[in-house]
Each structure stands twice: as C-alpha cells, then as structure tokens.
Amino acid sequence: MNEGTQNQSASNRPNTASEEPVIYGYCTWHCGYSADIRVINVDEQGSGPGGVQSACLPCREKYDLVPFSDRP
Ligand SMILES: [Zn+2]
C-alpha cells in the first residue's frame, strides 16, 4: 500500500567516466566517417587541410596503428 521512496538511485546519469571521449570523425584508412576516431599522423609539411590522418578503432586494430597522442 505504501509505494515508498526507494527509487532515488535511478541510473539517469550519463556515463562520463570513460577513459576517452568518443570522437566522431573521418577515417582516412577506410575513407568514411565513424565513431571513436583518433589522430594517427600529422603531416606538418602539408599546406592547408588534409595533413591529418585519422583512423577508427577497427582500422587501428587491423593496421596496427598507434594514435599520435599515445606515442612517446
Ligand atoms: Zn576506419
């Protein structure tokens, strides 16, 4: 008869505790847009846009790519 108030811990909080934000962008390797894009290479000699190569997670695993920010 008494509904009570046991629903205070509702899971409506966004999951912001992940390690890295998921970035949606263009994957240079499979030539398409995808989520979880990471920058792999930055071509400093290139003039104008197009000097950045980014890859999605499947392509990073497939081609054994190391993100630019993860390098020493
Ligand atoms: Zn890809």
N, CA, C, O and the ligand as a Tripos MOL2 file, in Angstrom:
@<TRIPOS>MOLECULE
protein
  289   287    73     0     0
PROTEIN
NO_CHARGES

@<TRIPOS>ATOM
      1 N           0.8240   -1.2080    0.0000 N.3       1 MET1
      2 CA          0.0000    0.0000    0.0000 C.3       1 MET1
      3 C           0.8530    1.2510    0.0000 C.2       1 MET1
      4 O           0.4800    2.2920   -0.5400 O.2       1 MET1
      5 N           1.9850    1.1160    0.6110 N.am      2 ASN2
      6 CA          2.8820    2.2610    0.6200 C.3       2 ASN2
      7 C           3.9380    2.0740   -0.4600 C.2       2 ASN2
      8 O           4.7120    1.1180   -0.4150 O.2       2 ASN2
      9 N           3.9720    2.9650   -1.4100 N.am      3 GLU3
     10 CA          4.9180    2.8560   -2.5170 C.3       3 GLU3
     11 C           6.3660    3.0150   -2.0470 C.2       3 GLU3
     12 O           7.2700    2.3620   -2.5680 O.2       3 GLU3
     13 N           6.5740    3.8750   -1.0740 N.am      4 GLY4
     14 CA          7.9180    4.0890   -0.5700 C.3       4 GLY4
     15 C           8.7230    4.9920   -1.4820 C.2       4 GLY4
     16 O           8.2420    5.4270   -2.5290 O.2       4 GLY4
     17 N           9.9380    5.2680   -1.0820 N.am      5 THR5
     18 CA         10.7990    6.1380   -1.8830 C.3       5 THR5
     19 C          12.1460    5.4630   -2.0900 C.2       5 THR5
     20 O          13.1780    5.9340   -1.6130 O.2       5 THR5
     21 N          12.1100    4.3600   -2.8050 N.am      6 GLN6
     22 CA         13.3340    3.5870   -2.9860 C.3       6 GLN6
     23 C          13.9430    3.7770   -4.3820 C.2       6 GLN6
     24 O          14.8670    3.0580   -4.7640 O.2       6 GLN6
     25 N          13.4390    4.7140   -5.1080 N.am      7 ASN7
     26 CA         13.9460    4.8900   -6.4700 C.3       7 ASN7
     27 C          14.7950    6.1480   -6.5970 C.2       7 ASN7
     28 O          14.7580    6.8310   -7.6210 O.2       7 ASN7
     29 N          15.5440    6.4440   -5.5720 N.am      8 GLN8
     30 CA         16.3790    7.6410   -5.6530 C.3       8 GLN8
     31 C          17.6460    7.3920   -6.4630 C.2       8 GLN8
     32 O          18.2460    8.3260   -6.9940 O.2       8 GLN8
     33 N          18.0410    6.1460   -6.5520 N.am      9 SER9
     34 CA         19.2790    5.8480   -7.2730 C.3       9 SER9
     35 C          18.9930    5.4590   -8.7170 C.2       9 SER9
     36 O          19.5020    4.4610   -9.2260 O.2       9 SER9
     37 N          18.1800    6.2610   -9.3510 N.am     10 ALA10
     38 CA         17.8800    5.9840  -10.7430 C.3      10 ALA10
     39 C          19.1280    6.2200  -11.6100 C.2      10 ALA10
     40 O          19.8830    7.1680  -11.3920 O.2      10 ALA10
     41 N          19.3150    5.3670  -12.5600 N.am     11 SER11
     42 CA         20.5230    5.4510  -13.3830 C.3      11 SER11
     43 C          20.2790    6.3490  -14.5860 C.2      11 SER11
     44 O          20.3110    5.9070  -15.7340 O.2      11 SER11
     45 N          20.0380    7.6120  -14.2950 N.am     12 ASN12
     46 CA         19.8360    8.5480  -15.4010 C.3      12 ASN12
     47 C          21.0370    9.4560  -15.5900 C.2      12 ASN12
     48 O          20.9670   10.4540  -16.3080 O.2      12 ASN12
     49 N          22.1270    9.1090  -14.9490 N.am     13 ARG13
     50 CA         23.3350    9.9120  -15.1440 C.3      13 ARG13
     51 C          24.0660    9.4520  -16.3940 C.2      13 ARG13
     52 O          24.1840    8.2520  -16.6440 O.2      13 ARG13
     53 N          24.5530   10.3940  -17.1720 N.am     14 PRO14
     54 CA         25.3440    9.9980  -18.3480 C.3      14 PRO14
     55 C          26.6750    9.3970  -17.9270 C.2      14 PRO14
     56 O          27.2820    9.8190  -16.9430 O.2      14 PRO14
     57 N          27.1080    8.4270  -18.6710 N.am     15 ASN15
     58 CA         28.3530    7.7450  -18.3440 C.3      15 ASN15
     59 C          29.5430    8.5730  -18.8210 C.2      15 ASN15
     60 O          30.0090    8.4360  -19.9520 O.2      15 ASN15
     61 N          30.0150    9.4290  -17.9310 N.am     16 THR16
     62 CA         31.1260   10.2960  -18.3030 C.3      16 THR16
     63 C          32.4320    9.8220  -17.6880 C.2      16 THR16
     64 O          33.4230   10.5530  -17.6750 O.2      16 THR16
     65 N          32.4310    8.6000  -17.1800 N.am     17 ALA17
     66 CA         33.6230    8.0980  -16.5070 C.3      17 ALA17
     67 C          34.5060    7.2960  -17.4500 C.2      17 ALA17
     68 O          35.4590    6.6510  -17.0120 O.2      17 ALA17
     69 N          34.2050    7.3300  -18.7110 N.am     18 SER18
     70 CA         35.0140    6.5790  -19.6510 C.3      18 SER18
     71 C          36.3940    7.2100  -19.7930 C.2      18 SER18
     72 O          36.5940    8.3650  -19.4190 O.2      18 SER18
     73 N          37.3160    6.4730  -20.3170 N.am     19 GLU19
     74 CA         38.6970    6.9390  -20.3800 C.3      19 GLU19
     75 C          38.8530    8.1020  -21.3510 C.2      19 GLU19
     76 O          39.4760    9.1150  -21.0340 O.2      19 GLU19
     77 N          38.2860    7.9410  -22.5210 N.am     20 GLU20
     78 CA         38.4270    8.9810  -23.5250 C.3      20 GLU20
     79 C          37.0700    9.2560  -24.1570 C.2      20 GLU20
     80 O          36.2320    8.3610  -24.2650 O.2      20 GLU20
     81 N          36.8630   10.4810  -24.5680 N.am     21 PRO21
     82 CA         35.6130   10.7880  -25.2640 C.3      21 PRO21
     83 C          35.5900   10.1440  -26.6410 C.2      21 PRO21
     84 O          36.6170   10.0240  -27.3100 O.2      21 PRO21
     85 N          34.4090    9.7380  -27.0420 N.am     22 VAL22
     86 CA         34.2770    9.1590  -28.3730 C.3      22 VAL22
     87 C          34.1520   10.2840  -29.3820 C.2      22 VAL22
     88 O          33.2350   11.1040  -29.3260 O.2      22 VAL22
     89 N          35.0810   10.2990  -30.2860 N.am     23 ILE23
     90 CA         35.1170   11.3620  -31.2740 C.3      23 ILE23
     91 C          34.6040   10.8320  -32.6090 C.2      23 ILE23
     92 O          35.0670    9.8100  -33.1140 O.2      23 ILE23
     93 N          33.6570   11.5420  -33.1540 N.am     24 TYR24
     94 CA         33.0990   11.1540  -34.4360 C.3      24 TYR24
     95 C          33.8050   11.9380  -35.5310 C.2      24 TYR24
     96 O          33.8240   13.1680  -35.5150 O.2      24 TYR24
     97 N          34.3730   11.2280  -36.4650 N.am     25 GLY25
     98 CA         35.1170   11.9320  -37.4910 C.3      25 GLY25
     99 C          35.3920   11.0490  -38.6990 C.2      25 GLY25
    100 O          34.7880    9.9940  -38.8900 O.2      25 GLY25
    101 N          36.3290   11.5300  -39.5040 N.am     26 TYR26
    102 CA         36.6260   10.8600  -40.7650 C.3      26 TYR26
    103 C          37.8110    9.9190  -40.6070 C.2      26 TYR26
    104 O          38.8510   10.2960  -40.0660 O.2      26 TYR26
    105 N          37.6430    8.7000  -41.0810 N.am     27 CYS27
    106 CA         38.7140    7.7210  -41.0420 C.3      27 CYS27
    107 C          39.4200    7.7080  -42.3920 C.2      27 CYS27
    108 O          38.8140    7.4460  -43.4310 O.2      27 CYS27
    109 N          40.7050    7.9950  -42.3460 N.am     28 THR28
    110 CA         41.4720    8.0640  -43.5870 C.3      28 THR28
    111 C          41.6720    6.6880  -44.1930 C.2      28 THR28
    112 O          41.8360    6.5600  -45.4070 O.2      28 THR28
    113 N          41.6590    5.6490  -43.3510 N.am     29 TRP29
    114 CA         42.0120    4.3150  -43.8420 C.3      29 TRP29
    115 C          40.8850    3.6370  -44.6090 C.2      29 TRP29
    116 O          41.1210    3.0190  -45.6470 O.2      29 TRP29
    117 N          39.6650    3.7520  -44.1010 N.am     30 HIS30
    118 CA         38.5590    3.1340  -44.8550 C.3      30 HIS30
    119 C          37.7100    4.1870  -45.5710 C.2      30 HIS30
    120 O          36.6500    3.8870  -46.1200 O.2      30 HIS30
    121 N          38.2010    5.4160  -45.5500 N.am     31 CYS31
    122 CA         37.5700    6.5010  -46.3010 C.3      31 CYS31
    123 C          36.0840    6.6500  -45.9720 C.2      31 CYS31
    124 O          35.2190    6.5940  -46.8460 O.2      31 CYS31
    125 N          35.8260    6.8400  -44.6900 N.am     32 GLY32
    126 CA         34.4450    7.0290  -44.2880 C.3      32 GLY32
    127 C          34.3730    7.5800  -42.8790 C.2      32 GLY32
    128 O          35.3670    7.5960  -42.1520 O.2      32 GLY32
    129 N          33.1920    8.0300  -42.5020 N.am     33 TYR33
    130 CA         33.0110    8.5880  -41.1800 C.3      33 TYR33
    131 C          32.6580    7.4830  -40.2030 C.2      33 TYR33
    132 O          31.9210    6.5520  -40.5280 O.2      33 TYR33
    133 N          33.1970    7.6050  -39.0040 N.am     34 SER34
    134 CA         32.9530    6.6100  -37.9830 C.3      34 SER34
    135 C          33.1480    7.2260  -36.6120 C.2      34 SER34
    136 O          33.6630    8.3360  -36.4770 O.2      34 SER34
    137 N          32.7240    6.4830  -35.5930 N.am     35 ALA35
    138 CA         32.9380    6.9400  -34.2260 C.3      35 ALA35
    139 C          34.2950    6.4680  -33.7330 C.2      35 ALA35
    140 O          34.9500    5.6320  -34.3550 O.2      35 ALA35
    141 N          34.6940    7.0190  -32.6120 N.am     36 ASP36
    142 CA         35.9630    6.6380  -31.9860 C.3      36 ASP36
    143 C          37.1420    6.8540  -32.9290 C.2      36 ASP36
    144 O          37.9280    5.9430  -33.1900 O.2      36 ASP36
    145 N          37.2420    8.0480  -33.4180 N.am     37 ILE37
    146 CA         38.3230    8.4110  -34.3380 C.3      37 ILE37
    147 C          39.5080    8.9540  -33.5440 C.2      37 ILE37
    148 O          39.3450    9.7610  -32.6280 O.2      37 ILE37
    149 N          40.6660    8.5080  -33.9020 N.am     38 ARG38
    150 CA         41.8820    9.0170  -33.2720 C.3      38 ARG38
    151 C          42.8560    9.4850  -34.3560 C.2      38 ARG38
    152 O          42.9290    8.9070  -35.4410 O.2      38 ARG38
    153 N          43.5880   10.5270  -34.0390 N.am     39 VAL39
    154 CA         44.5770   11.0460  -34.9830 C.3      39 VAL39
    155 C          45.7970   10.1320  -34.9830 C.2      39 VAL39
    156 O          46.3590    9.8350  -33.9280 O.2      39 VAL39
    157 N          46.1940    9.6970  -36.1440 N.am     40 ILE40
    158 CA         47.3380    8.7990  -36.2660 C.3      40 ILE40
    159 C          48.5720    9.5620  -36.7050 C.2      40 ILE40
    160 O          49.6360    9.4360  -36.0980 O.2      40 ILE40
    161 N          48.4360   10.3340  -37.7340 N.am     41 ASN41
    162 CA         49.5840   11.0660  -38.2620 C.3      41 ASN41
    163 C          49.2100   12.5160  -38.5310 C.2      41 ASN41
    164 O          48.0820   12.8330  -38.9060 O.2      41 ASN41
    165 N          50.1870   13.3780  -38.3290 N.am     42 VAL42
    166 CA         50.0080   14.7810  -38.6880 C.3      42 VAL42
    167 C          51.1400   15.1580  -39.6270 C.2      42 VAL42
    168 O          52.3090   15.1850  -39.2430 O.2      42 VAL42
    169 N          50.7690   15.4450  -40.8550 N.am     43 ASP43
    170 CA         51.7580   15.7990  -41.8500 C.3      43 ASP43
    171 C          52.0130   17.2960  -41.7810 C.2      43 ASP43
    172 O          51.2260   18.0970  -42.2840 O.2      43 ASP43
    173 N          53.1150   17.6620  -41.1560 N.am     44 GLU44
    174 CA         53.3930   19.0750  -40.9500 C.3      44 GLU44
    175 C          53.8500   19.7600  -42.2300 C.2      44 GLU44
    176 O          53.8480   20.9880  -42.3160 O.2      44 GLU44
    177 N          54.2330   18.9890  -43.2000 N.am     45 GLN45
    178 CA         54.6910   19.5950  -44.4400 C.3      45 GLN45
    179 C          53.5350   19.9470  -45.3590 C.2      45 GLN45
    180 O          53.6930   20.7290  -46.2960 O.2      45 GLN45
    181 N          52.3940   19.3790  -45.0940 N.am     46 GLY46
    182 CA         51.2400   19.6460  -45.9510 C.3      46 GLY46
    183 C          50.7190   21.0470  -45.7230 C.2      46 GLY46
    184 O          50.6180   21.4980  -44.5820 O.2      46 GLY46
    185 N          50.3980   21.7210  -46.7700 N.am     47 SER47
    186 CA         49.8620   23.0660  -46.6700 C.3      47 SER47
    187 C          48.3480   23.0110  -46.7950 C.2      47 SER47
    188 O          47.8120   22.4830  -47.7690 O.2      47 SER47
    189 N          47.6660   23.5630  -45.7980 N.am     48 GLY48
    190 CA         46.2270   23.5310  -45.8220 C.3      48 GLY48
    191 C          45.6920   22.2620  -45.1900 C.2      48 GLY48
    192 O          46.4620   21.4670  -44.6510 O.2      48 GLY48
    193 N          44.4030   22.0620  -45.2480 N.am     49 PRO49
    194 CA         43.7920   20.8790  -44.6460 C.3      49 PRO49
    195 C          44.1710   19.6030  -45.3960 C.2      49 PRO49
    196 O          44.6460   19.6570  -46.5300 O.2      49 PRO49
    197 N          43.9640   18.4990  -44.7740 N.am     50 GLY50
    198 CA         44.2830   17.2240  -45.4010 C.3      50 GLY50
    199 C          45.5800   16.6560  -44.8900 C.2      50 GLY50
    200 O          45.9850   15.5750  -45.3160 O.2      50 GLY50
    201 N          46.2460   17.3540  -43.9850 N.am     51 GLY51
    202 CA         47.5120   16.8800  -43.4650 C.3      51 GLY51
    203 C          47.3630   15.9960  -42.2460 C.2      51 GLY51
    204 O          48.3590   15.5610  -41.6670 O.2      51 GLY51
    205 N          46.1420   15.7280  -41.8530 N.am     52 VAL52
    206 CA         45.9140   14.9060  -40.6750 C.3      52 VAL52
    207 C          45.2960   13.5810  -41.0950 C.2      52 VAL52
    208 O          44.3060   13.5430  -41.8260 O.2      52 VAL52
    209 N          45.8940   12.5060  -40.6230 N.am     53 GLN53
    210 CA         45.3570   11.1830  -40.9070 C.3      53 GLN53
    211 C          44.7560   10.6190  -39.6390 C.2      53 GLN53
    212 O          45.4320   10.5040  -38.6170 O.2      53 GLN53
    213 N          43.4920   10.2710  -39.7070 N.am     54 SER54
    214 CA         42.7980    9.7300  -38.5490 C.3      54 SER54
    215 C          42.2510    8.3510  -38.8780 C.2      54 SER54
    216 O          41.9640    8.0430  -40.0340 O.2      54 SER54
    217 N          42.1120    7.5260  -37.8510 N.am     55 ALA55
    218 CA         41.6300    6.1680  -38.0650 C.3      55 ALA55
    219 C          40.6500    5.7810  -36.9680 C.2      55 ALA55
    220 O          40.7720    6.2190  -35.8240 O.2      55 ALA55
    221 N          39.6730    4.9520  -37.3360 N.am     56 CYS56
    222 CA         38.7190    4.4560  -36.3720 C.3      56 CYS56
    223 C          39.3140    3.2360  -35.6570 C.2      56 CYS56
    224 O          40.4020    2.7720  -35.9980 O.2      56 CYS56
    225 N          38.5950    2.7360  -34.6790 N.am     57 LEU57
    226 CA         39.1150    1.6300  -33.8880 C.3      57 LEU57
    227 C          39.3380    0.3470  -34.7100 C.2      57 LEU57
    228 O          40.3980   -0.2650  -34.5790 O.2      57 LEU57
    229 N          38.3990   -0.0760  -35.5380 N.am     58 PRO58
    230 CA         38.6410   -1.2870  -36.3480 C.3      58 PRO58
    231 C          39.8630   -1.1510  -37.2550 C.2      58 PRO58
    232 O          40.6200   -2.1080  -37.4210 O.2      58 PRO58
    233 N          40.0600    0.0140  -37.8350 N.am     59 CYS59
    234 CA         41.2210    0.2080  -38.7060 C.3      59 CYS59
    235 C          42.5060    0.2540  -37.8870 C.2      59 CYS59
    236 O          43.5480   -0.2130  -38.3470 O.2      59 CYS59
    237 N          42.4450    0.8080  -36.6870 N.am     60 ARG60
    238 CA         43.6470    0.8480  -35.8500 C.3      60 ARG60
    239 C          44.0800   -0.5630  -35.4750 C.2      60 ARG60
    240 O          45.2720   -0.8650  -35.4100 O.2      60 ARG60
    241 N          43.0950   -1.4190  -35.2290 N.am     61 GLU61
    242 CA         43.4290   -2.8000  -34.8880 C.3      61 GLU61
    243 C          43.8680   -3.5700  -36.1230 C.2      61 GLU61
    244 O          44.7620   -4.4130  -36.0520 O.2      61 GLU61
    245 N          43.2450   -3.2810  -37.2380 N.am     62 LYS62
    246 CA         43.5320   -4.0160  -38.4610 C.3      62 LYS62
    247 C          44.9230   -3.6970  -38.9970 C.2      62 LYS62
    248 O          45.6470   -4.5840  -39.4500 O.2      62 LYS62
    249 N          45.2800   -2.4280  -38.9390 N.am     63 TYR63
    250 CA         46.5650   -1.9910  -39.4950 C.3      63 TYR63
    251 C          47.6150   -1.7190  -38.4130 C.2      63 TYR63
    252 O          48.7080   -1.2310  -38.6990 O.2      63 TYR63
    253 N          47.2590   -2.0460  -37.1660 N.am     64 ASP64
    254 CA         48.2040   -1.8760  -36.0610 C.3      64 ASP64
    255 C          48.6960   -0.4340  -35.9740 C.2      64 ASP64
    256 O          49.8980   -0.1700  -35.9870 O.2      64 ASP64
    257 N          47.7540    0.4820  -35.8860 N.am     65 LEU65
    258 CA         48.0930    1.8930  -35.8550 C.3      65 LEU65
    259 C          48.1750    2.3840  -34.4120 C.2      65 LEU65
    260 O          47.4050    1.9620  -33.5500 O.2      65 LEU65
    261 N          49.1060    3.2670  -34.1740 N.am     66 VAL66
    262 CA         49.2640    3.8600  -32.8520 C.3      66 VAL66
    263 C          48.8220    5.3140  -32.9120 C.2      66 VAL66
    264 O          49.3440    6.0850  -33.7180 O.2      66 VAL66
    265 N          47.8810    5.6950  -32.0810 N.am     67 PRO67
    266 CA         47.4330    7.0900  -32.0940 C.3      67 PRO67
    267 C          48.5790    8.0640  -31.8390 C.2      67 PRO67
    268 O          49.5210    7.7660  -31.1050 O.2      67 PRO67
    269 N          48.4760    9.2030  -32.4470 N.am     68 PHE68
    270 CA         49.5380   10.2090  -32.3660 C.3      68 PHE68
    271 C          49.7950   10.6210  -30.9220 C.2      68 PHE68
    272 O          50.9410   10.8370  -30.5270 O.2      68 PHE68
    273 N          48.7240   10.7290  -30.1310 N.am     69 SER69
    274 CA         48.8680   11.1970  -28.7580 C.3      69 SER69
    275 C          49.3890   10.1100  -27.8250 C.2      69 SER69
    276 O          49.7620   10.3990  -26.6880 O.2      69 SER69
    277 N          49.4180    8.8640  -28.2920 N.am     70 ASP70
    278 CA         49.8880    7.7720  -27.4450 C.3      70 ASP70
    279 C          51.3630    7.4710  -27.6570 C.2      70 ASP70
    280 O          51.9150    6.5740  -27.0190 O.2      70 ASP70
    281 N          51.9940    8.2080  -28.5380 N.am     71 ARG71
    282 CA         53.4040    7.9520  -28.7970 C.3      71 ARG71
    283 C          54.2720    8.7100  -27.7870 C.2      71 ARG71
    284 O          53.8670    9.7560  -27.2800 O.2      71 ARG71
    285 N          55.4400    8.1920  -27.5030 N.am     72 PRO72
    286 CA         56.3460    8.8500  -26.5690 C.3      72 PRO72
    287 C          56.9190   10.1530  -27.1210 C.2      72 PRO72
    288 O          57.7010   10.8190  -26.4430 O.2      72 PRO72
    289 ZN         38.3990    3.0750  -40.4090 Zn       73 ZN73
@<TRIPOS>BOND
     1     1     2 1
     2     2     3 1
     3     3     4 2
     4     3     5 am
     5     5     6 1
     6     6     7 1
     7     7     8 2
     8     7     9 am
     9     9    10 1
    10    10    11 1
    11    11    12 2
    12    11    13 am
    13    13    14 1
    14    14    15 1
    15    15    16 2
    16    15    17 am
    17    17    18 1
    18    18    19 1
    19    19    20 2
    20    19    21 am
    21    21    22 1
    22    22    23 1
    23    23    24 2
    24    23    25 am
    25    25    26 1
    26    26    27 1
    27    27    28 2
    28    27    29 am
    29    29    30 1
    30    30    31 1
    31    31    32 2
    32    31    33 am
    33    33    34 1
    34    34    35 1
    35    35    36 2
    36    35    37 am
    37    37    38 1
    38    38    39 1
    39    39    40 2
    40    39    41 am
    41    41    42 1
    42    42    43 1
    43    43    44 2
    44    43    45 am
    45    45    46 1
    46    46    47 1
    47    47    48 2
    48    47    49 am
    49    49    50 1
    50    50    51 1
    51    51    52 2
    52    51    53 am
    53    53    54 1
    54    54    55 1
    55    55    56 2
    56    55    57 am
    57    57    58 1
    58    58    59 1
    59    59    60 2
    60    59    61 am
    61    61    62 1
    62    62    63 1
    63    63    64 2
    64    63    65 am
    65    65    66 1
    66    66    67 1
    67    67    68 2
    68    67    69 am
    69    69    70 1
    70    70    71 1
    71    71    72 2
    72    71    73 am
    73    73    74 1
    74    74    75 1
    75    75    76 2
    76    75    77 am
    77    77    78 1
    78    78    79 1
    79    79    80 2
    80    79    81 am
    81    81    82 1
    82    82    83 1
    83    83    84 2
    84    83    85 am
    85    85    86 1
    86    86    87 1
    87    87    88 2
    88    87    89 am
    89    89    90 1
    90    90    91 1
    91    91    92 2
    92    91    93 am
    93    93    94 1
    94    94    95 1
    95    95    96 2
    96    95    97 am
    97    97    98 1
    98    98    99 1
    99    99   100 2
   100    99   101 am
   101   101   102 1
   102   102   103 1
   103   103   104 2
   104   103   105 am
   105   105   106 1
   106   106   107 1
   107   107   108 2
   108   107   109 am
   109   109   110 1
   110   110   111 1
   111   111   112 2
   112   111   113 am
   113   113   114 1
   114   114   115 1
   115   115   116 2
   116   115   117 am
   117   117   118 1
   118   118   119 1
   119   119   120 2
   120   119   121 am
   121   121   122 1
   122   122   123 1
   123   123   124 2
   124   123   125 am
   125   125   126 1
   126   126   127 1
   127   127   128 2
   128   127   129 am
   129   129   130 1
   130   130   131 1
   131   131   132 2
   132   131   133 am
   133   133   134 1
   134   134   135 1
   135   135   136 2
   136   135   137 am
   137   137   138 1
   138   138   139 1
   139   139   140 2
   140   139   141 am
   141   141   142 1
   142   142   143 1
   143   143   144 2
   144   143   145 am
   145   145   146 1
   146   146   147 1
   147   147   148 2
   148   147   149 am
   149   149   150 1
   150   150   151 1
   151   151   152 2
   152   151   153 am
   153   153   154 1
   154   154   155 1
   155   155   156 2
   156   155   157 am
   157   157   158 1
   158   158   159 1
   159   159   160 2
   160   159   161 am
   161   161   162 1
   162   162   163 1
   163   163   164 2
   164   163   165 am
   165   165   166 1
   166   166   167 1
   167   167   168 2
   168   167   169 am
   169   169   170 1
   170   170   171 1
   171   171   172 2
   172   171   173 am
   173   173   174 1
   174   174   175 1
   175   175   176 2
   176   175   177 am
   177   177   178 1
   178   178   179 1
   179   179   180 2
   180   179   181 am
   181   181   182 1
   182   182   183 1
   183   183   184 2
   184   183   185 am
   185   185   186 1
   186   186   187 1
   187   187   188 2
   188   187   189 am
   189   189   190 1
   190   190   191 1
   191   191   192 2
   192   191   193 am
   193   193   194 1
   194   194   195 1
   195   195   196 2
   196   195   197 am
   197   197   198 1
   198   198   199 1
   199   199   200 2
   200   199   201 am
   201   201   202 1
   202   202   203 1
   203   203   204 2
   204   203   205 am
   205   205   206 1
   206   206   207 1
   207   207   208 2
   208   207   209 am
   209   209   210 1
   210   210   211 1
   211   211   212 2
   212   211   213 am
   213   213   214 1
   214   214   215 1
   215   215   216 2
   216   215   217 am
   217   217   218 1
   218   218   219 1
   219   219   220 2
   220   219   221 am
   221   221   222 1
   222   222   223 1
   223   223   224 2
   224   223   225 am
   225   225   226 1
   226   226   227 1
   227   227   228 2
   228   227   229 am
   229   229   230 1
   230   230   231 1
   231   231   232 2
   232   231   233 am
   233   233   234 1
   234   234   235 1
   235   235   236 2
   236   235   237 am
   237   237   238 1
   238   238   239 1
   239   239   240 2
   240   239   241 am
   241   241   242 1
   242   242   243 1
   243   243   244 2
   244   243   245 am
   245   245   246 1
   246   246   247 1
   247   247   248 2
   248   247   249 am
   249   249   250 1
   250   250   251 1
   251   251   252 2
   252   251   253 am
   253   253   254 1
   254   254   255 1
   255   255   256 2
   256   255   257 am
   257   257   258 1
   258   258   259 1
   259   259   260 2
   260   259   261 am
   261   261   262 1
   262   262   263 1
   263   263   264 2
   264   263   265 am
   265   265   266 1
   266   266   267 1
   267   267   268 2
   268   267   269 am
   269   269   270 1
   270   270   271 1
   271   271   272 2
   272   271   273 am
   273   273   274 1
   274   274   275 1
   275   275   276 2
   276   275   277 am
   277   277   278 1
   278   278   279 1
   279   279   280 2
   280   279   281 am
   281   281   282 1
   282   282   283 1
   283   283   284 2
   284   283   285 am
   285   285   286 1
   286   286   287 1
   287   287   288 2
@<TRIPOS>SUBSTRUCTURE
     1 MET1         2 RESIDUE 1 A MET
     2 ASN2         6 RESIDUE 1 A ASN
     3 GLU3        10 RESIDUE 1 A GLU
     4 GLY4        14 RESIDUE 1 A GLY
     5 THR5        18 RESIDUE 1 A THR
     6 GLN6        22 RESIDUE 1 A GLN
     7 ASN7        26 RESIDUE 1 A ASN
     8 GLN8        30 RESIDUE 1 A GLN
     9 SER9        34 RESIDUE 1 A SER
    10 ALA10       38 RESIDUE 1 A ALA
    11 SER11       42 RESIDUE 1 A SER
    12 ASN12       46 RESIDUE 1 A ASN
    13 ARG13       50 RESIDUE 1 A ARG
    14 PRO14       54 RESIDUE 1 A PRO
    15 ASN15       58 RESIDUE 1 A ASN
    16 THR16       62 RESIDUE 1 A THR
    17 ALA17       66 RESIDUE 1 A ALA
    18 SER18       70 RESIDUE 1 A SER
    19 GLU19       74 RESIDUE 1 A GLU
    20 GLU20       78 RESIDUE 1 A GLU
    21 PRO21       82 RESIDUE 1 A PRO
    22 VAL22       86 RESIDUE 1 A VAL
    23 ILE23       90 RESIDUE 1 A ILE
    24 TYR24       94 RESIDUE 1 A TYR
    25 GLY25       98 RESIDUE 1 A GLY
    26 TYR26      102 RESIDUE 1 A TYR
    27 CYS27      106 RESIDUE 1 A CYS
    28 THR28      110 RESIDUE 1 A THR
    29 TRP29      114 RESIDUE 1 A TRP
    30 HIS30      118 RESIDUE 1 A HIS
    31 CYS31      122 RESIDUE 1 A CYS
    32 GLY32      126 RESIDUE 1 A GLY
    33 TYR33      130 RESIDUE 1 A TYR
    34 SER34      134 RESIDUE 1 A SER
    35 ALA35      138 RESIDUE 1 A ALA
    36 ASP36      142 RESIDUE 1 A ASP
    37 ILE37      146 RESIDUE 1 A ILE
    38 ARG38      150 RESIDUE 1 A ARG
    39 VAL39      154 RESIDUE 1 A VAL
    40 ILE40      158 RESIDUE 1 A ILE
    41 ASN41      162 RESIDUE 1 A ASN
    42 VAL42      166 RESIDUE 1 A VAL
    43 ASP43      170 RESIDUE 1 A ASP
    44 GLU44      174 RESIDUE 1 A GLU
    45 GLN45      178 RESIDUE 1 A GLN
    46 GLY46      182 RESIDUE 1 A GLY
    47 SER47      186 RESIDUE 1 A SER
    48 GLY48      190 RESIDUE 1 A GLY
    49 PRO49      194 RESIDUE 1 A PRO
    50 GLY50      198 RESIDUE 1 A GLY
    51 GLY51      202 RESIDUE 1 A GLY
    52 VAL52      206 RESIDUE 1 A VAL
    53 GLN53      210 RESIDUE 1 A GLN
    54 SER54      214 RESIDUE 1 A SER
    55 ALA55      218 RESIDUE 1 A ALA
    56 CYS56      222 RESIDUE 1 A CYS
    57 LEU57      226 RESIDUE 1 A LEU
    58 PRO58      230 RESIDUE 1 A PRO
    59 CYS59      234 RESIDUE 1 A CYS
    60 ARG60      238 RESIDUE 1 A ARG
    61 GLU61      242 RESIDUE 1 A GLU
    62 LYS62      246 RESIDUE 1 A LYS
    63 TYR63      250 RESIDUE 1 A TYR
    64 ASP64      254 RESIDUE 1 A ASP
    65 LEU65      258 RESIDUE 1 A LEU
    66 VAL66      262 RESIDUE 1 A VAL
    67 PRO67      266 RESIDUE 1 A PRO
    68 PHE68      270 RESIDUE 1 A PHE
    69 SER69      274 RESIDUE 1 A SER
    70 ASP70      278 RESIDUE 1 A ASP
    71 ARG71      282 RESIDUE 1 A ARG
    72 PRO72      286 RESIDUE 1 A PRO
    73 ZN73       289 GROUP 0 **** ****
